[in-house]
Amino acid sequence: MLAVALGAGNAGARTAYNQSEPGLIALGALPVEGQETHRLIHQGGPFPFDKDGVVFGNRERFLPMHKRGYYREYTVRTPGSRNRGARRIVCGGPATLPDDCFYTADHYASFRKIVP
C-alpha cells in the first residue's frame, strides 16, 4: 500500500506504489472542493489555476508507471489558503476520460485512488 512510513528511524520515508494494494478513497468522501475539481476534470474545465492540467512527472514512482505525459495534476482548492495549497488530484490517460485519478492531501507525500 502506498503510505508514509512512520516507524522509528524512518520518519518522512515514503514507499513506492504497489498496484496490488492501492489506498482507495470514494469520490463522495473527497472534500467538496475535490469533488468539484474531479467534475471539472471530466468536463474539460475551465480550471481556476494556470498550472491545472500540467504534466505530473511521477518522479518518486508513487503512482503506477507510465510514459511521461500520461499523468496530469489539478489543484483542489483549500479554504483559507492564499496559494494553491497542498491538495491535488492527479489523473492518468485521456484528459476528460481519465483511466484513473488519485487524490493527495499532503502535496504528493501519499496518494489514494479515487473510486466511484
N, C-alpha and C positions, 0 to 999 in steps of 0.2 A: 504494500500500500504506500502511496506517496504520503510522506509525512515529514515533520520536523523531528529530528532525533532529540530526545530530551534527557538522555542518560548522562550521568556524571562524566565529565571529561569530553562530552560531545555537544555541549551547548552550542546551538546555532548550526550544527551539521545537518545537511539535508540528504535525503535519499532519492535515488532516481525513480522514475515512473516504472511501475510494474503493471503491465497490461492485464495480467490475470486477476488483479485485485485492486481496481481503482477506487479511490474515495468518490462517493456519489453525493449529489445534492439535488433534491427535487426542485423543478422550476418554481413551484409555488412556495418553496422555503427560502428562495433568494430574497434579499431585501427588495422593497418596492422599486427602488432605483435600478436594481439588477434585472428585474422583470421587464422594466421599461427599456433598458439597453438591449436585452435579448429580443424584444419585439422590434426595435429599430433595426437590429442586425438583419432580421428576417424580412423586413420591408425595404431594406437598402438605404436607410437613413431617413431624413438628414440627422447627422450626428452633431452633438454640441461642441466637440473639441476637434481641432485641426489634426491631432495625432490619431484620432479614431480611424481604424481601418489600416493602419500601417503594419508592415510585416513584423511578426514576432519571431525572433531567431531561435528560440528553444535551445539556447547555448548550453544550459545546465542539464538538458535532456530530462526534464521533469515530465514532459508530455511524450506520447508515442512518437517515434522517429519518423520524419517525412522530409522530403526535399525542402530546401529553403524556399520561402514564399507560400508554403502551404498554410501556415498559421497567420492570423491577423488578430490584433488586440484592440479592445474597445474599453473606454472608461466607464465605470459605474460611479455615478455621482455620489459624493459623500457629503451629507448635510453638514453645513457649518465649515467645510473645508474651503480655503481660499485658492487652492490649486486642484489638480486632478485627483488628489488623494491616492490611496493605496489599492483601491478595489478595481478589478478588471475582469472582463470576460475575454477569453482567447478562443477563437474558433478556427477550425481547420476545414479546408475544402472550399467549394464554391461560395462566393460572398453572401448570397441571400438564401442559400440552401446548404448550410454547412453540414459536414459529416458528423462532427462532434463539437461541442462547446464546453469550456472549462471555466470555473469561477475561482478567483483568488481574492481574498480579503486582505492579504498581507504582502502585496506587491511582489508576487511570484515566488514567495517562500514555500507555498503549498498550493495545490490545485485540487478541485473536486469536479468530477464530470457532471454536467447538468443533464438530468433525466426528466422526462415528462411527468 
